[in-house]
């Protein structure tokens, strides 16, 4: 049986030359590719997607023009032995896979494909013969249409030059290339030859404590009193006296490092010097840090109450650098003025210059932390619901929302209760915004019930930039948007029952002036499940974190 224009034997020789050996998956892959090609209309310019990195990509490259190099083949490792060829303009094509249900009459292929016996027990000649005879009959095939993202040929975007290795890399990766961030597979830093294995600190030699009298401590030394305190008892640079010897012994310090015994040169950075440099680069608007460093660590504080903003990717990249660390509270939550929210440090007493430079390169394009002021907005509350409008039930939305927004200093400029009527909702919303509201909180009417027309009324009143649905429980049917100069926050009915909902997570972000995107909302999914505890301790709980 032929594989395209080649006889089976010719294809075996091609496969061996290209792949290194005529692997069974590559032989079957040849039939799969040709079966998919035969199902496409003649003259179709196609791309390929492959669902495994093993063997099958080589079959596509042998028999088509598609390859990873030219971008016409994409790999999505789903662990399935399958491929699809599709029209590169419309996305319409066919998917072909090995169908286990069709392997019954081919025992050697079945044993190989389902790993039913070890490779050493497989009969290679019989396996290849079965593949020859079975051909494309092993395969299933179905029409598919790939998603739009696969129709776009991705580009690298802006290119930067890494300040450490001097090589070009995608600027979107941050202040340094991913290799210099520690993601490379080499024991040495390719290009510089720098040894990346753990290194000793610069010629450090401890001396007996008694001999340290009259000399200066090289680093902070901590005294721990269990359950009471943990603070530096001796600071870097402090002159040690005879009276200090006993205290050092009680701290378990039989030997100490002193300053005049070390000459680090230019290749090493003292922990305090490194921490101070990191802090200066990390702190943005609204952020202060405590000087001098203690034990190679610096704490960050909010200068005033606001919303903590942080660059999550930059924080991760910084922590990928060896021998440094930075830990923070969860971002995008309110922080109190004067309260600590993060700390950074150099981990060893002396940090190598190369690793210090790597860490600083991550921070060079802007601060890691900032605190955005939460600014009160004139707020209006719109309650929708025919049962409330008619007085059949008492409204409880207005007092709930009022208490939450007033906590942030917002003034209530107006309230309205309207029936479940699109026109009435639109008029009321427009009037409240016209009367000066810069935050419009609407309540109820956001579910899938036919009578819930709040969204339709808001759209009629001029709602734009709408985002409906948030991965937070309770509060999944929350609505965000704009109406003229006003921000809009639609609160579902769950706020009547639950003490804390998505409203409590989103309100401070809106008051801090953040523009929310669907991606921002997706980031809230982790930590977005409220435990609905009998005694609520929010925000001192995992919700939103």
Residue, then its C-alpha position, 0 to 999 in steps of 0.5 A: x500500500x502506498x503512502x502518497x506518491x511513495x511505496x511503503x518501502x520507499x517511505x520506510x527508507x525516508x523515515x529512517x533517514x529523517x527520523x533516525x529509525x523507521x519508528x512505528x508511529x512515524x510509519x502509521x503517521x504517514x498514512x494519517x497525513x495522507x488520509x487527511x490530505x485526501x479529505x481536503x478540497x484540491x488546492x487547499x492551502x493548509x496548516x497543521x496541528x499535532x496533538x503529540x510531540x512524538x513521531x507524528x510531527x516528523x510525518x507531517x514534515x516529511x509529507x507536507x510543507x508544514x513545519x515548526x520552523x515556518x510556523x505552518x505546524x503547531x503543537x498542542x500536547x494533548x497526549x493523543x496520537x492525532x493530527x489535523x490539517x485545516x484551511x489556513x484562512x477558514x480554519x476548516x479541515x479534518x482531524x485524523x487519529x489512531x482509533x483503538x477500536x479498530x486495532x482488534x484485528x491487528x494484535x501486534x499494533x494493538x500491543x505496541x500502541x497500548x503498551x501491552x508488552x515491553x518493547x523487547x518482547x515485540x515482534x518488529x517484523x510482524x509489527x511493520x507488516x501489520x502496519x503495511x497491511x492495515x494502512x489508513x484503516x487504523x484511523x478515525x477521521x472527522x471534520x473540524x474547525x480550529x479556533x481563530x487563535x490558530x489562524x493567526x501566525x504569532x510573532x515575537x513582538x518587540x525585541x530587547x537585548x538582555x543586559x546580562x548575556x547580550x543576546x536578543x530575546x522577546x521583550x515581553x519576557x521582562x528585564x532579562x532573557x529567560x535563560x538568564x532568569x535561570x530557566x536554561x538547562x546548562x550547568x554553565x551560563x552559555x555564552x559567558x561560561x560562568x559556573x552556575x553551581x552553588x558557590x562559596x562566599x568570598x574567603x569567609x573565615x570565622x574566628x573565636x569570639x574572644x578574638x573578635x574584641x575590638x573588631x567590627x561585626x561583618x553581619x547582623x547577628x540575631x538573638x531569639x527568645x522563644x515566644x518573645x522576640x527575634x531581633x538583631x542583637x548585634x548589627x553589621x559594623x558594630x564594634x565588639x567589646x569584651x562585654x559582648x563575648x558573654x552575650x555572644x556565647x549565650x546566643x550560641x556564637x562560639x565563632x564570628x565573622x569580622x569586617x577587617x578579615x574579608x576583602x570581597x572585591x568587586x565580585x561580591x555584594x554584601x547582603x545589606x547593600x544588595x537588599x537596599x538596592x533591590x528596595x530602591x528599585x522595587x518601591x513605586x508610588x505610595x510605597x516606603x521601605x525601612x532603612x537600614x536593612x537588617x539581616x540582609x532584609x528590608x520591609x516595605x510599608x504602604x505610605x497611606x491607605x490604598x490598593x496594593x498594585x504589583x507586577x506578578x510576572x516581575x515578582x516571579x521572575x525576580x524570585x527565579x534568580x538564585x540567592x535572592x527573594x521577595x515575598x508579598x501580600x496578595x496584590x490588588x487588595x486594600x492595605x493600611x497606611x503604615x502597615x508592612x506588606x512585603x519584604x525582600x532580601x539577599x539570602x547569602x551573606x555575600x551575593x555574587x555580582x552576577x546574580x545581583x546584576x540578574x536581579x537588578x535587570x529584572x527590576x530595571x523597567x519600573x517598580x515592582x510595588x505601588x499603592x494606588x489611592x482609593x478615591x471616594x466617588x459620588x455613588x448612586x444605587x439603583x434597585x430593580x425588582x417589581x416586587x420591591x417597587x410595589x412594596x410587596x417586600x422591603x428593600x434591603x439592598x440600599x442599606x447593604x450597598x450604602x454601608x459598603x461604599x460609605x466605608x470607603x468614604x463615598x457619598x450617596x448622591x441618589x437612590x432609585x427603586x424601579x420595576x423589572x422594566x427595561x425602559x424604567x431601568x434605562x431612565x432611572x440609570x440615566x437620571x442618576x448619572x446625570x445627577x452627578x453619580x460617578x459610581x452607579x451600583x445596580x442590584x438584582x435583575x442580573x440572572x438568566x431569568x426572563x424577567x431579569x432585564x437589568x442588563x438590557x435597561x443599562x445597555x439602553x441607557x448607554x452602558x459600554x465596556x461591559x464585562x458580565x460574569x466573574x469567576x468569584x463565588x458568591x457573585x458570579x453574575x456580577x456586571x462591570x462597565x461604564x456609563x458616560x463618566x460613571x463606573x457601573x457595578x452590577x451586584x447580583x441578588x446573592x449580596x442580600x444573603x451573603x455577607x461577602x461577595x464579588x462586590x467586596x473584591x471589585x469595589x476597591x479596584x474601581x475606587x482606585x481607578x483600575x480599568x478591569x479586563x476579562x484577563x484581570x477577572x480571570x486572575x481572580x478565580x484562584x482564591x475566589x471561592x468563599x467558604x461562607x463561614x458562620x463567623x465572617x472574618x473577611x478580609x482576614x481570610x483566604x477569600x480573594x487571596 
